[in-house]
Structures are given as structure tokens and as C-alpha cells.
């Protein structure tokens, strides 16, 4: 069976998603072609044969939710839904749940009940006795009416009788015929049985059959999906695991006692279930009706789920609901899109499809409750809504993300605001095309920071290092203003004026002075403002990012087109000014901003590689800063005393860098975390760790990080912790201990 864990599917474009699904074996090449072109789906001609008075077809997004593990089998799940955030929420929850072993699901046989209502009966009790005596013959007749279904292992299983008093004091006797419809939805089969038995039921009861039709309350086809999530996996958005667990349990309890809350609670479940039903051509209206009827089976409408704490403190969730679905039949075969959906989910029976649907409903319920009790439900909704609005407003691809960010920041997620943002961004871009002609024009630049996962110090000795970018780690602006050159870095507390461009050889001012000379701007009156996510001197590539962002800003100001390679050369020259003999890793990552496998030799080797998703990382740093130059010198002195020992250590780090790249590509975070822990031990062995770094690493690991290690030169500086499902809790624990943190790629 193919692995449904597909990292970063949402980051890819449509063509790349389809290619990935084809490569994984979840979609055939012809189906991918149909989905890509949208001309092999439902056409108006086909639709005209399905319902009356067709004038066109109506489109809805057809999406894929990966990561599902149900009864130890992998699934990617087709979903058709227009509501933002549902597919993302379901996929994220499924990813968390597969790490806990996935869903365990039990399902009843696919039984659908047909009803024949008999009226005008003088003595209902006597009629019921006569009907019960003929039950075996009635069942035999029912199976003769659907002989093919009976041959396939289905057919009528039981017939039962009851009575109800009508508002006008008359009685109705009702025959319930329970029919196993196997892999068909079964409505037509059951209706045929009801109509075929009606005359015999009238004769036996002495009444009149007024209604002969199935019931959509499929409570003989119950499905129960359950999952148990380890407590440590629940930390989210700065909330402790206990807070999340107890909040989810409380939210569910409220839906048990408050029908207004229960309606919204269950609607969230159906967001997931209905989307799969539509994608597979099933009657989502009958599924909805059954679910809500079942939710008030004891006379009070309440939650369909149950969330509770286990004896060990973990969180257990369970969803039980009626689910009578089909994978064969005329309506499914007539809609090409439904056929593709069924091929994608690749179930072998209707019961198996019901187990997947129920699991999707439970995953969606968990995701919604977790959002409600932590960051709030609007956060995800607003982000996706902003993307939709930006698209409607026609935001060009190169500024699309900036428009989305602007919409969210403004709080006005409206088309008019998107149009305003687009115009403003484009006008500023136009202004910069003639910077010297407008004193108020502003030039800008951006640069990445870096987190080294493996290879600190070993890279200096010709071994591989593996590093990830901190995107938009630093931004800068430049405009004509004041007298002389002014540099402001508010996040570092830097505000320096160099009248006439006087040279300063150290720190930020030294980098600025060197670049001003390169761009022939030393005599200008310029103000540079740099905003930095990167603290200075803690091993996150701040000096290289500063050199890169200033070089790009000056290039923009001068309207000089420079390649990334040229910017990289300038940044490396600045790094030499700051560190003496740098490896070249920091400036390369700062400029190109891509995952990097790096090796320093006579010709520096840089291999950029793609990963499906950026892992969730927490970076923490304390009050003590380390200096790269001093740490490199210290390792050099120890290396020269015992080169064979240090070479063996560097060889081990080299191997970890190569293996770490493969773990990143496959998103195997358990392996990656273990590799990080080993690498930290090796760095401690070469004496670049400190008690403070060790304490931060211990806090991170204790609170759920899969791996944690120092990053950068050491001797102070930072640690990096791998936290796929625990970033919020790890961050909170480090902050509580007095450390500053950055939460990356969450």
C-alpha cells in the first residue's frame, strides 16, 4: 500500500500535486489528465441525463486530504467543499493522528431500513400478531424481489412491526424491512422491496399501505472511529498540552448539554463527512439527515463525538454515526468526477468507505475544537479567505503573498482593500524605477537568516553542512534623507550616523561602509532602516543577512540589476570583514534562501535541494552571545593537538549532514530528531557547548521536541529544536525559563 503521508502538498501548484499523487500511485495518469484539464469531469451533456432542465454545470473545489491511516491502511481522501480551511484542518489532524497509530474503526453491516405505513386498521395489535406470524414468508418474498442482491450476499435480514397513534387518534402499523444492500447506496433496492411487499402486508393487516419508502435514518449501519492522542502531542499555539486536552473535553461536554453548541459542533463533523460524500458521488443529504436524527435519538439533540482523558492522561476521541454509503450504482457511474473520487480513495467496499468518512469527520472535529480552545477559529479562516479575496482582486503572482499579508494585517479582508494594496505596491515599484528623480522614493531589500542543522565547525574542515533558511529574516529600506549616512536597526538598538561616510571597520557600520564604497554611494545623504527577525551574534546568520539585505537595497536604490551570484560575492566579502575566514555557508543561504547542503573546499560546493515542507522549528537563545571567530579559533587549537580524534568526529558530523538531508526530504522527523541529538553530543565533545545551551536543549527535549541541538558556532548563541507537533509548548517552556525564542515555519 502506498504511503499517504505527503508533506507540503498544499505548497505545490495543482500540476505538481497531481504529479505527486500519480507518482505515489493514488491517481492514474488518465485520471490526472482529466482533473488537470477539467474536461473529463461532469459536462453539461452528462448532467442533462442526470436531472431535469439542465442549463449548465456548477463547479466546486475538488481537493485531496493526505495523511490518513485507518485500521493500518493508508488513504488519500478526495473532498469536494467550498469552505476555506476544512481540507487543511483535516490533513493536519490526520498527520498528527497517524503519528499516534491512526484511527481504529468498527462498522456494522450496511443495513438500510424500508418502511411500509399501514392505516385504516381496526385492531393494530391483532394486525401485528398476524404480520409477525408471516415474517418468514415476507422475508422470502423480499429476497425474491431483489434476487441479484441476495445472490451477492445482501438481501432482507429482518422484518419488524410497530404501531404509532396519529394526531387524529387513528393508528398506523409500520413494517420495518432491514435490507443489506452491500456496496450499493441501496435506495432503489429498498424502495422496490417496500412496494413489492405492500399488497401482501395490506392483505395480512386488513389496512391500506399509504407510504412505501426507505428511511434515511440508517441507525443499523453505525460506524465508530476512535483515536488516542499522546498528551505530549497536543501542545499548540503557546498552550500547554493539558490546556489543549482539557479545553477540547470541555468544548465537547458543552455540545452534550447545549443544543445550540451541538448544532455547530456537529456541523463541523459534517464538513468533513459531506465533502467526502460529494467527492465519491454519495447522497450527502441523506447522510446529513441520518446524522442529525441520530444526534437526538434520546430526545435531546447533542454531540456525535465523545472526547475524554485516558487513565494515563492522553486524549481519546470517538465518533459514532450512521453511515450508509455506496461505491456502485447508476448515479455513481454516470458522474465521471465521482468515479475518479472513488478510484482515489481506493476502497474495496462501501463499509470501508464509511470507515474513512467517519475518520475524516473525527479529524475535522478535533481540528475545529483545537482551534476553538487555542488561537480561535478565525485565524485559519481569515488566512484562506484573504487568499481568495486577493485572487478575486487579480493580485499578480509576484506580489500575491504581500497582498494577502496586507489584507490580514489591515483586518479589512475585502476586495476593495485588496485592490488598494495592489495599486499601492505597484506604484511603489514604479517609483523605484527612477530613484534619483524622486527624493521620497524608497528602495528595499530582503535576506534570509540561517539555521544549521548539521555541520557546525566540521564545515571548516571540508565536511558537509546542512542548513535551512529563515525566510524574510531581515528587510531593509533606503531613502534620500538627512545629512550623511544613517543606519538604524531598531531591533538591535543600533542608530549610527556616519557623516560624509567616515569609515568604521567593525560590526554593522563596517559592513555598511564597505558596501557604500562598492556602490559609489559614500558621498550620498541616505537613511537605511533595517528590521530584523534575527538577533545579533547568536548563530543565526545575522551578519551575512545584514550584508545581503544592504547590498540588495543599494542595488535597488541605484536601479542596478545584480544577479544573486553577484550579491553573494559582495556578502561573502563582508563576511570576511566580520569573521576573517568564513566558510561561505551563511552568505550563500542568506542570498538564495533555500535548503542547502554545503561543503567547503578549494571550490565551495553548494547543493540546493527541495523539501515537501519546512519542518516546525523553535530557535531559542539566551543572554550570552558567542563570537564565531573565537569559537573557530578554539576548535582549531584543540584540533591541532589531536587531529585524528577530531577528524573522526568531523567525519561523523559529515555523515549526519548527508543522512539528515534524506530525512528532511522524506519528512522522517523521528529520524531527523535523533540525528540532531547525536550531532549535539558531538558538538559538546569538541567543547563548543555551554551550560546554558545544555539547559535549553534539555528543556526543549523534555517538552516534546524530537531533537534539539546548538546551532551556529556555539560558546553561547542559540539552539534549534525540531517540534513537528509541539512547537507551541516547547516555545512556552523556554520562554518561561527566561529564554527568547523564534517560532519558525509553523
N, C-alpha and C positions, 0 to 999 in steps of 0.2 A: 504494500500500500504506500502511496506517495505521502510525503511529509507535508501537512497543511500549514506548518509554521513558516510563514512567508514574511520576513521582516521588511518593513518600509514600503509595503505595496502602495500605500497612499502617496508616497513621494514621487512615484513614477507617473509618466503620462499614460494615456489609455493604450497606446500601441505597445508600450513596454509592459504594462500589466498583462495584456493578452499574451504577449510573448512569454512572460514568466509562467503563466498558467499552462500554456502549451508545453513549455519545457518540463514542467512538473507533471504533466500527464493529466491535468484536471480538465482541459479543454482540447478538443480535437482541432486540427488545422482548419477543416471546413467550418466548424462552429465559430472559431476565432474570426475567420473571414466574414461570416455573416454578422457577427457582433460588431466588427470593425466598420463595416460598410452600412450597417443598419438596414440593408435591403433584403436580408434573408429572414427578417423578423416578421411581425404581423403587418400585412399590407391591407389596403382598403378592399381589395378584391376578396381576400380571405375573410376579412371582417364581415363583408356583406353576406357571407354564407353562415355566419355565426349568430347575428342578431338582425333585427329589422331596422329599416330606414337608415342605413349607414350612409354617412356623408364623408367620413374620413376616419383616421385612427388617432388616438390620444396617447402621447408618449409620457413615460415616467422613467426616472433613472434606474438602470439595471446595474447593480453593484455586486461585489464579491466580499464576503467576510471570511478571512482565513483564520487559521489557528485552532480550529475546533477539534477536540479529541473526545469522542463519545463512545463509551464502552470499549476503549482501547483502539478505536478506529479513527483515522484522520479524515476530516472533511473540509472542503472549502464550500461555503454556503452562498447560493445565489439569493439576492434580496432586491426586491423592487419597492422603492419607497422614495417619497419626495422630501421627507422631513430631515433637516440637517442634523448631523451628529449621531444618528442612530447606528449607522454602519461602523463608524469609528469607535463608538462606545462598545458595541458588541464585539468587535475584533479585539479591542484592548482587554476586555474582560475575559474573552476566550483564551487570550495569551496568558493571562495571569492564572487562569484555571487549569490550563494544560500543564503548567509547572507544578500544580498540586495533584496531578494524576488525571485531570479531566473530569468529565461528567459520568456519573453512573445512572443508567436509565432503565426502568422497568415499564412494560406496556402490556395492556390487556389485548385480547384478540380483537380484530377490527369489526366490532359488532355495531350495527345500526338498527334502530327500532322503527318499525312501521306501526301506524295506528289506524284502526277502523272504529269510528264512533257510531254506536247504535242507539237510536232513540225510539220513542213510542213503544216502550216496553212496560207492560203492566206490572210484572214482578221481576225486578232486576236480579234479586238473589237467586231465584229459581232459574233464570236465564243463564246466570254464571255457572250454576251446577251443570246444566246441560252442555254448556260450552266446554267446561273442564273435562267432562267425560269424553268429549270428541277431540281432545287436544292432539292425540297421536295421529288421527286421521287428517286433521287440519295441517299438522306439520308435514305429513307426507304429501298432501296436495300442494303446499307452499313450495316444496322442493321440486315437484313436478313442473311447477310454473317457471322455475329457473333451473332447468336441468343442467345446463352448461356450468353454471356457478357451482352447483352441487358436485359435479364431476371434478372441478378444480379444487375441491376441499372446503368450499364455503357452503352457504345454504342456511336455511332456517334452523336455529338451535333451540329455540323455546318459544312458547306462546303462553301469555298470561292474560288475566282478565281482572278488571276493577270497575268500580262504579263511582259516579260523581252526581251530586244533586245540582241541577241548574237553577239559575235565579228565579225561574217561574215555577219552581218546585217539581219539575219533571226530572226524570233520571236518565242518565246516559250510561251505557255499559261500553267499556273501551277494551278492545283486544290489542295487546302489545305483541307484535311478532318480532323477535330478535333474530336478525339475519347477519351472518358472517359474510361480508362482501369481498373478502380477500384484498386484492390490490386496487380494486375499483373504489371510487368515491361512493358509489352504491345507490344514489338517489333513484335512478330509473329502475334498478333491480327491485328495490324495496317497494316502490310505488306499484310496480307490476304485481308483486305478491299481494299487496293490500287490495288492489282492485280485483284480482283473481279470486280472493277468498271472500269477498263481500257477500256474494249471493248465498254461499253456504252458511256464513255467520248470521245472515238475516233469517234463514230457514231455521237454524238451531235456536236462535234467541226469540224469534217472533217479532223482532223490531225492524227498523229501517236503517240502512247504512248511510249516514249523512256525510261523513268525511272519510276518505281513504287515502292516506298520505303518510310519508315518513315524518319522524320527529327529528329536529336538528339538535336536540339535547342528547348528545352522544355519550351519556354517562356510563355506558357499558364498554366504552373504548377509552378508558382512562390511561394517561401516561404520567409517570413520575420521574422527574430528573432531579438529581441531587449533586451537590458539590461541597467539599470541605476545604476551606482555605486556611493555611497556617497563619497564625496570628502575625508573625513577623512580616508577612507579605502585604499587610493591609495599610501600612503607613502611606500617607498620601497628602500632598499639598500642605506640608507643615503640621499635619495632625498625627498624633501617635496612633499606633496600631489599635490600642484599646479604645481610643476615642472613635475611630472609624467603625470598629466592630460594634461597640455599644450603640453608636448612632444609627447604624443600619438595623439593628434589632429593634430599637425604639421606633424607628420610622415604620417598620413592618407592623409592630404592635398597634400603632396608631391607625393603620389601614385595616386592622381587625375590628376596631371598635367604632370607627368613624366612616360612614359610607361615602361621604364627600371625598375624603382622602383615598378611600379604597377605589373609587372610580378612576382617579388619576393614576393611582398605583397600578391597577390592572391594565389601564390603557397603555402604560409603559411596557408591560409584558407583551401586549398585543402589537406594539410597534415592531417587535422582533418577529413574532409568530406570523402576523399577517404579511409581512414583507417576504417571507419565505413562501407562504401560501400563494401569493400573487406570482412570484417568480417561477413556481412549479405548476401553475395553472389550476390550483385548487380553489374551492369556493370559500374565500376568506369571510364572507358574510355569515355563512353557516357556522364557521369556526368561532367567530365573534359571538354569535347568538348563544352557542353552547357554552362558551367560557363564562359569559356573564350570567347565564341561567344557573350554571354550576356554582358560581360565586355566592349565590343567595339560596342554596339548596336547603339550608336550615331556617329560612325565613328572614335572614338578615344578610344584606349584601356586604361581603368582606373580602379581604385579600386572598388571592390564589396561592401566594407563597408563604413560606414559613422560614424565618431566619432565627437562629439560636446559637448560643455558645456551647461548645462541647465541654466535657469534663476537663480536658487539657487546655481550655481557653481559646481554641480555634473557632472559626466562624463556619457554621453549617447552614446551607440554604437548600430549600426543597420546593419544587413547583409541581403541583398535581393539577391536571386539567383534562377535559375531554378533547380528544383529537382524532377525528375520523377523516382521513385524507386518502387520496388515491394517486397511483402512478400510471394507471392505464385507463383508457376510455376515450370516447369520441371527442369530448371537449378539450382534452389534453393533446390529442393527436392533431386537432385542427389548428392549434396555435403554435407556430414554429418556435416562438420565444419560450413557451412553457416547456417544449421538448428539449430545448437547449438547457434550460434551468435544471431539468431532471437529469440530463446527462452530466452536468457539472457536479451536482451533489452525489450522483452515482450510488444511489441506494438500490437495494435488491428487493425491497418490499415496501408496501405502504406503511407497515408498522415501523420499519426502520426510518422512513421519512418522518414519521410522527416523533420518534425519539430525538431526531436532530432539531425539529421545530421546537419541541419543548425545551431543549437545552439552549437554543437561541433566546427563547423567552426568559429563561432564568438568567442568562448572561446579561441581557438588556436590563432586567430588573436590578441586578447587582450594580451595574454601571450607573443607572439613574439614582439609586439610593446613595451610593458612594459620593456622587457629585452633590446631591442634596445636602448631605451631612458634612461636606467639606467646603469646597470652593463655591458651591452653588451651581444650579443647573444652567444658568445663563452663560457661563464662561465659554463652554464648548459651542452652545447655540450661536452666540454672538460672533465668534470667530468664523464659523462656517457661513453664517448669514452675511457677514461682511464680504467674504469672498464672492458670494452670489451677487451682492449688490455691485461690487467692483466690476464683475463680469458684465452685468447688465449695462453699466455705465460706459463700457468699452475701454477699460483701462488697458493700455498696451502691455505686452508681456514683460518688457524691461522695467516697468515701474509698478507692476501689478501688486507685488508684496508691499511696496511703500504705500500704495493707496489703501490696501487692507489695514495696515498698521495705523494709518491716519484715521480711518473710519473708527476703529476700535478705541483709539486714544481720545477722539472727539466725543464719543458717546452718541453721535448722530449717524447711525448706520442707515443712511438714506441715499437714494440715487443722486439727489441734488448735491449732497455733500461730497459724494464720490466725484461728480463732475467738477466741482470746485477744486478738489485736491488734484485731479488730473491736470487741470488748467494751470494751477499754481506750480506744480512740479515741472511741467513742460516750459512754463515761462522762465523759471529759474535756470533751466537747462539752456534756453535760448540766450539768456543774459550772459551766461558764462562763455558763450562762443565769441564774445567781444569784451573780454575782461578789462582791458586797459581803457576802453571807451566809456566805462561807467564806474564812477568812484564807489558806488554802492554794491557793485557786483560781488558775489561770494563764490569762491572756489571750494570744493570739498574733496575728501578722500576717505577711504576706509581700509582697514587692515585686520587680519586675524591674529589672535593670540595662539598659544600652543599648549597642549598637554602632552607630555611624553609618557607613553605607556610603558615602553621598554627601551633600554639603550643608553640611559644616562651614564656618562663617563666612558662606557665601552665604545661609544661612537668616536671618541677622541683617538682611540687606538685601532681604528679601521674596522670596527664591527657595526652590524646593523642597529639602527634605532627605529622605533615605531612611534609615530606621533599623530595626534588628531588636532584639527583646528578648533579654536574658539571663535566662531564666526562673529563678525562685527565686534571684535574685541576692542577696537579703537576707531573713532571717527574724528575728523578734523575739518575746520573751516578756515578760510583765509580771505581777508579783505583789505583794501587800502584804507588805512586809518592811522591817526596819531603821528608821532614823530619817532623815526627809527623802527626797530623790530621789537614787537611784544609777543611773548609766548605765555599763554595761560593754559594750565592743566588743572582745573578745579578739583578733580578727583584725587590729585596728588598734592594739592596745596602749592602748586608752582605758579608763580606770576612774576616773570622776569622781563625787563626791558633792556635791550641792547642797543643803545643809541648809536646810530651810524654803523651797526653791525660789528661792534667790537668782539673779538674772538674770545671764547671761553672754551676750554678744552675738556671739560668734564660734564657728564650727565646729559640731560635733555638739551641744555643750551649748546653743548658741544656738537650734538647731532644736528641741531638746527643750523648752527654756523657752517658746518661742512656742506650741508645741502644748499644753503643760500648761495655759497660760492659756486656750486655746481650749476645752479640755475641763473647765475648772474643777477641775483636779487639783493645782494648785501646792502646796496645803497637805497633800497626802497623803504617806504613807510608802510609797514604791514602789521596786521594783528592776526596771530594764529590762536585759535581756540581748539583745544583737544579734549574730547570726552573719552574716558577710558573705563571699560569694564574690568580691566586688568590692573591689579595693584602693582606697584613698582617693586622690583627686586625680590619676588617670591617664586621665581622659576616658571612663569607663565609667558615668557617671551615678550615682556613689555618693551624692552629697548628696541628689539627688532621691529615690533609693531609700530613704535613711535617713528622710527626711521622710514618705514614703509608708508605710513599714513601721511607724513610730512612730504615725502617725495611725490606721492600721488597728488596731494593738494597743490604743490608747486607746479607740477606738470599741468594740472587743470587750470591754475591761475594763468600760466603762460600760454595756454592753448597749444601745448606741445604734445603730440601723440607719442607716448612711450609704451613699448611692449612690457609685459610682465618680466621678461628676462632682463631688460634694462633697469627696471625698478629693483629687481632682485640684486643686480650688481651694485647699485647705489646703497641698498640696505645692508649688504654684506660689508661694504666699505665702512659704513657707520658702526656695524658690529665689531669690526676690528678696532675701531677707535674706543669702543666701550669695554671690550673683553680681551683684546690682544691677539689671540689666535683661536677664533671661534670655529666650530665645526661647519657652519653653514646651514645647519638644520633650522634654526629659529627664523632666519630671514626668509628661507625658502618656503616654509609653512606659512609665514605671515603674508607673503605676497600671493601665493597660489591658493591658500585656504582649502586644501584638500587633504584627506588622509594620506600619510606619507611614510614610505619605507625608505630610510636614508642610510647611506654608507659613505664615509669619508675616506678617500684615498687620494692618489695623485690627481684623479679626475672625480670630483664628488658625484656620487650616484644618487639619484632621486627617482623613486618609482611612486607615482601617484596611483592609487587604486580606489575602486568604487566599493562601497558597502551598501547593503539594502537599507540600513537605518543607522543613525548615530546612537550609540548607547547612552543611557542616562548616567551622567557622572556628577558627582559632588566634589568640588575642589574646596579645600579648607586651608587656611593659613593663619599663623599666629603673629605675635608682635615682633619676633626675631626674624630679620631678613638675612638671607645668605648671599654672599657675593660669588658669582661664578668663577671669577679669576682666582680667588683664594682657594676655593674647593678644588678646582682643576690642578692648581699647584700642589696642594696637599696630596691628592691622589698620585700625582706624578712622582713625588718624593717617595711615597710608600711603594709604588710600582718598581722604582729603580732598586729598592732594597730587596725585593722578592718578585722578579718579573715572571717566573714560571707559575707561581701561585696566582698572581693577578691575571695572567693570560688565560688560565683555566676558568677563572671567574668570568672574565670578559667573553670567553667562548660560550659559556652557559647563557649569559645575557643575550648574546648573538642568536643562539638557538631559540630563546624565548621570543625575541622580536619576530623571527620568521614564523614560528608557530602561532604567535599572537595575531599576526595578520590573517591567517587562515581562520582562527576562531572568530575574529571580527567579521570576516566575510560571511561566515555561516551563522553569525549571531549566537554562537555557542557560549553564552555568558558564564555558565558554570565553569567551563574550561578556562575562559579568559580570566575570570576572577582568581582561580587557583594559580594561574601563571603570574598574575600581578603580585600575589602574596609571596611566591617564591622569589620573584625579582626583588621585592623589597628586602627580603632576607639577604640576598647577595649584596645589595647596596649598603645594608647595615654592616656586612662583613668588610667592606672596603672603607668603613668609618666615615661615611658621609651623612648618616642619620644622626638625630639628636634625641634627647629625652622628650622634647616637645613633639617632634614628628612621630615618635613611637606612641605617644599618648593619643594623638589624633588618629593614627592608624587603628589603634585598639578600639577607640570609641566608634569609629566607622564600622569595623567588622562586628562588634558586639551588637550594633543596632541594625544589622541586616545587610550590610554591604557584602557582596560576593567576593570582592577583592579590594585591597587598599594598599597603597604604597606611596613613598615620597615621589615627587615629580620635579624634575629640574636638577640643579646641581647639588641640592642638599645643604647641610650646615645651617638649617633654618628653612625658610621658604615654605613650600606647600606640600600637601598630599592630594592624591586623587583617589576617589572611591567609586567603584562600579556598583550601581544601585538600580537594576532594571525595574524593581517593584518596590523599592524602599527609599527613594531619594528624599522624600519629604521628611521621613523620620530620622534619617541619617543627618540631614541638614539641621533639623531642630536640635538633635542631641549635641552636635558640635557647637552650635550657637549657644546652647545652654552652658556648655563647658567653657565659654569665653572666646571661641574662635570665630573668625569671619569666614564666610563661605560664598561660593558661587554655585548656582544650580544650572548645569549645562544640559542642553538637548533633551529637555523634558517636555 
